[in-house]
Amino acid sequence: MPPFRTLPALAALALALVPPRSPNYHVTATHVLGGDGGWDYVTLDTAGHRPFVARENRFMVVEEHGGKVIAEIPGFERAHGVAFAYGTGRAFATSGADSAVRMIDLKTLKVVKKIHAAVDDDGIIYDAGTNHVFAMDGDAGMVSMIDPRSGTLVANIPLTGKPEFGIADGAGHLFVNIEDKAEIDEVSVAARKVTRSWSIAPCKSPTGLAIDAAHHRLFSGCRSGVMAVSDAAAGRLVATVPIGQGVDATRFDAATQLAFASCGDGTITVIHEDAPDKYTVVQTARTEEGARTMELDPVSHELFTVTAKFGPRPEGQRGRPPVLPNSFTLLTLGR
């Protein structure tokens, strides 16, 4: 005979068996920003309510909801990412072709200092827990650690391979996707070295990385068409979830327990964290082809992504097709 269960317990069990409802993310606004050149990360300045968008030789600063280009910050050589250190009134942006990080005054939106990092600096984050900025240096196989108060390089920390993106847990650890090995490196900021690494196979070519800090879960977007979920405390893979093709960014919304993977095939996969080791795809939201990078507003729960219209690829040419002039667009997705 099965054990006796109270009505509240039975209700909780029944609720757990019901799959979560689709959050119904869809494009709610489209803003044509124009301008020439490719793009990379879109990153939200949450204090100023301004997305910063990397555009090869500059950053575009845009109104979060109006879509107006507020400013363009020039002087970059292959612009990638930006991180905000609000306590210093500065932002720090990567310039991969000249292996530098540029320090930006958030009031004037002017570059005030150039900091040498290491070869091919790409993704960049600010960690409030240690009050440092970290740039991921792909070809160098390093993380550049920067003091945001003085705007100086503190250390170049060697990794086990080529990093793509990293995330901090706020407790002295940095986690980095190692793209060429399909691994995650754990870096001790205090020791300035890698303390652990683990495989996230069958993931291949991990790019974007997000964290559920409360449950110590890491979300790696993989170019092999899966999101790999790791237990950061145990240092092991706990789940894989199917996503679209051409992923470049992942995000996690702690308030809704939703993880996101934006893919160049014109989709954002929305995944619900049912439990720390159980995940359900609840929606495949449509965007547009090429919208591979993404940002989350943690207050409004909106998503932002960017793309452009493409022309025909010349015969014999490989890689991305040419971008049509002045077709670059910011998309907002709401629920």
C-alpha positions in Angstrom: 0.0 0.0 0.0 1.5 3.4 -0.9 2.4 5.7 1.9 -0.3 8.2 3.1 0.1 11.7 1.6 -1.5 14.9 2.8 -3.5 17.0 0.4 -0.8 19.8 0.3 1.8 17.2 -0.5 -0.3 15.7 -3.3 -1.0 19.2 -4.7 2.7 20.0 -4.7 3.4 16.7 -6.5 0.8 17.4 -9.1 2.1 20.9 -9.7 5.6 19.5 -10.2 4.4 17.1 -12.9 2.8 19.9 -14.9 5.2 21.4 -17.4 5.8 25.1 -17.1 3.8 27.4 -19.5 5.4 29.2 -22.4 6.5 32.7 -21.4 5.5 33.8 -24.9 8.5 36.0 -25.7 8.0 37.9 -29.0 9.3 40.9 -30.8 7.7 44.0 -29.4 9.8 46.7 -31.0 12.1 47.0 -34.0 14.5 50.0 -34.3 16.6 50.5 -37.4 20.0 51.9 -36.1 21.7 51.8 -39.5 25.5 52.3 -39.9 28.0 50.2 -41.6 30.0 47.2 -40.3 29.5 44.0 -38.5 28.7 43.7 -34.8 29.3 41.6 -31.7 27.9 41.9 -28.1 24.9 44.0 -27.1 25.3 44.9 -23.4 22.8 46.8 -21.2 23.9 49.7 -19.1 21.4 49.0 -16.4 22.0 52.3 -14.5 21.7 54.5 -17.6 19.1 52.3 -19.4 21.3 52.2 -22.5 22.3 49.2 -24.6 25.9 49.4 -25.8 26.4 47.7 -29.2 29.8 46.7 -30.6 30.2 47.7 -34.2 33.7 46.8 -35.4 35.5 50.2 -34.9 33.1 51.8 -32.4 30.3 51.3 -29.9 26.8 52.5 -30.5 24.9 53.7 -27.4 21.2 53.5 -27.8 18.0 54.5 -25.9 16.7 51.3 -24.3 13.1 51.8 -25.5 13.2 54.7 -27.9 15.8 53.2 -30.2 17.6 56.5 -30.8 21.3 56.4 -31.1 22.6 58.6 -28.3 26.2 58.5 -29.2 28.9 56.5 -31.0 32.2 55.9 -29.2 35.0 55.6 -31.9 38.6 54.5 -31.8 38.3 50.7 -31.6 39.9 48.0 -33.6 37.5 45.0 -33.7 35.2 46.0 -30.9 33.7 43.2 -28.9 32.3 43.6 -25.3 31.8 46.2 -22.6 31.6 45.9 -18.8 30.3 48.5 -16.4 32.0 49.4 -13.1 29.4 51.8 -11.8 31.3 52.6 -8.5 34.0 54.2 -10.6 31.8 55.8 -13.2 33.6 53.9 -15.9 33.0 51.3 -18.5 35.6 49.0 -20.0 35.4 47.8 -23.6 37.5 45.3 -25.6 39.4 46.1 -28.8 40.6 42.7 -30.0 42.8 43.7 -33.0 45.1 45.9 -30.9 44.9 43.7 -27.7 43.6 46.6 -25.6 40.8 47.5 -23.2 39.6 51.1 -23.4 38.2 52.9 -20.4 35.1 55.0 -21.0 33.7 57.8 -18.9 30.0 57.0 -18.5 29.0 60.6 -18.2 30.8 62.0 -21.3 30.9 58.6 -23.2 34.5 59.4 -24.1 37.5 57.1 -24.0 39.8 58.3 -21.3 42.4 55.6 -21.2 43.8 52.7 -23.2 44.9 49.6 -21.2 47.1 46.9 -22.8 45.6 43.5 -22.2 46.6 40.4 -24.2 46.2 39.1 -27.8 42.6 38.9 -29.0 40.7 40.2 -26.0 37.0 39.6 -26.6 34.4 39.0 -23.8 34.6 41.2 -20.8 32.9 41.3 -17.4 32.9 43.3 -14.2 32.9 41.3 -10.9 31.4 43.3 -8.0 32.6 40.6 -5.6 36.2 41.3 -6.2 35.8 44.7 -7.8 37.8 43.8 -10.8 37.3 43.7 -14.6 38.2 40.5 -16.5 38.8 40.4 -20.2 38.9 37.0 -22.0 41.9 36.9 -24.4 41.1 34.2 -27.0 44.4 33.7 -28.9 46.5 34.4 -25.9 44.7 31.8 -23.8 44.5 34.2 -20.8 42.3 36.3 -18.7 43.4 39.9 -18.2 42.6 41.2 -14.7 42.1 45.0 -14.5 41.7 47.3 -11.5 38.8 49.6 -12.5 39.7 52.3 -10.0 43.2 53.0 -11.4 42.5 51.6 -14.9 45.6 49.4 -14.8 46.4 45.8 -15.7 46.8 43.7 -12.5 47.7 40.3 -14.1 47.3 38.1 -17.1 46.1 34.7 -15.8 46.9 31.7 -18.0 44.0 29.3 -18.9 44.0 25.8 -20.2 42.9 26.9 -23.7 41.2 29.6 -25.7 38.5 31.4 -23.7 35.3 32.7 -25.2 33.2 34.2 -22.4 33.4 34.2 -18.6 31.2 34.8 -15.6 31.9 35.4 -11.9 30.0 34.0 -8.9 30.6 37.0 -6.7 32.5 34.8 -4.2 36.0 35.0 -5.6 35.7 32.6 -8.6 35.7 33.2 -12.3 34.3 30.6 -14.7 35.4 30.6 -18.3 34.2 28.7 -21.3 37.3 27.1 -23.1 36.2 27.0 -26.7 38.8 24.8 -28.2 38.5 22.1 -25.5 34.8 22.2 -24.6 35.7 22.7 -21.0 35.1 25.1 -18.2 38.0 26.6 -16.2 37.5 27.7 -12.7 39.8 30.6 -11.7 40.6 31.7 -8.2 40.8 35.4 -8.3 42.9 35.6 -5.1 45.4 33.0 -6.3 45.3 34.3 -9.9 45.3 30.8 -11.4 43.1 28.0 -12.7 42.1 25.7 -9.8 39.8 23.3 -11.6 38.7 22.3 -15.1 36.0 20.0 -16.3 34.6 18.7 -19.6 31.2 19.7 -20.8 31.1 17.2 -23.7 29.0 16.5 -25.8 29.1 20.3 -26.0 31.4 21.6 -28.7 32.7 25.1 -29.1 31.1 26.8 -26.1 30.5 30.5 -26.5 28.1 32.4 -24.2 28.1 31.7 -20.4 25.5 32.6 -17.7 25.1 31.7 -14.1 22.4 30.9 -11.6 24.4 32.0 -8.6 21.8 30.8 -6.0 22.0 27.2 -7.3 25.6 27.3 -8.5 24.6 26.4 -12.1 26.4 27.5 -15.2 24.8 27.7 -18.7 27.1 27.3 -21.7 25.8 27.9 -25.1 27.4 25.4 -27.5 27.8 25.7 -31.3 26.9 22.0 -31.5 23.3 22.9 -30.8 23.0 22.3 -27.0 23.1 24.3 -23.8 25.4 22.5 -21.3 24.5 23.0 -17.7 27.2 22.6 -15.1 27.2 22.3 -11.3 29.9 24.9 -10.5 30.3 23.7 -6.9 30.9 20.1 -7.9 32.7 20.9 -11.2 30.6 18.6 -13.4 28.1 18.6 -16.2 24.5 17.9 -15.0 22.3 18.4 -18.1 22.2 19.3 -21.8 19.3 20.9 -23.5 18.7 21.4 -27.3 18.9 24.9 -28.6 19.2 26.5 -32.1 22.2 26.8 -34.4 24.9 29.5 -34.2 24.6 30.4 -30.6 26.6 33.3 -29.3 25.0 34.4 -26.0 23.3 33.0 -23.0 21.5 34.7 -20.1 19.7 33.6 -16.9 16.9 35.4 -15.2 16.9 34.6 -11.5 13.4 36.0 -11.0 11.7 33.8 -13.5 14.2 30.9 -13.5 14.5 31.1 -17.2 17.7 30.6 -19.2 18.1 31.9 -22.8 20.3 31.1 -25.7 20.3 33.4 -28.7 21.2 31.8 -32.1 22.1 33.1 -35.5 19.4 30.9 -37.1 16.9 33.5 -35.9 15.8 31.9 -32.7 16.1 32.4 -28.9 15.6 29.1 -27.0 13.9 29.7 -23.6 14.6 27.1 -21.0 12.9 26.7 -17.6 14.9 25.6 -14.6 12.4 23.1 -13.0 15.1 22.0 -10.5 18.9 22.5 -10.4 19.4 19.4 -12.5 16.2 19.4 -14.5 15.4 21.7 -17.5 12.6 22.1 -19.9 12.5 24.0 -23.2 9.4 26.1 -22.9 9.6 28.3 -26.0 11.6 28.8 -29.2 11.1 32.6 -29.8 11.5 33.9 -33.3 13.9 36.8 -34.0 15.7 37.3 -37.3 18.6 35.6 -39.1 21.9 36.7 -37.7 20.6 37.8 -34.3 23.2 35.7 -32.4 24.0 38.1 -29.5 21.6 39.1 -26.8 21.1 41.0 -23.5 18.5 40.7 -20.7 17.0 43.5 -18.7 16.7 41.9 -15.2 14.0 44.4 -14.1 11.6 44.4 -17.1 12.6 40.9 -18.2 12.9 42.1 -21.8 15.5 40.7 -24.2 17.5 42.7 -26.7 19.2 41.4 -29.8 20.7 42.9 -33.0 21.0 41.9 -36.6 20.9 43.2 -40.2 19.6 42.3 -43.6 21.9 40.3 -45.8 22.6 40.3 -49.5 23.5 37.4 -51.7 26.8 35.8 -51.0 29.2 36.2 -54.0 30.0 33.0 -55.9 32.8 31.1 -54.3 32.8 33.2 -51.1 32.5 31.5 -47.7 31.4 32.8 -44.4 28.7 35.3 -43.6 26.9 36.9 -46.6 27.4 40.7 -47.1 25.4 43.0 -44.8 23.1 45.4 -46.7 24.0 49.1 -45.9 22.1 50.8 -43.1 19.9 47.8 -42.3 21.4 47.2 -38.8 18.5 46.7 -36.4 17.8 46.5 -32.6 15.0 44.0 -31.7 13.3 44.1 -28.3 11.4 41.0 -27.1 8.9 41.1 -24.3 6.5 38.6 -22.8 
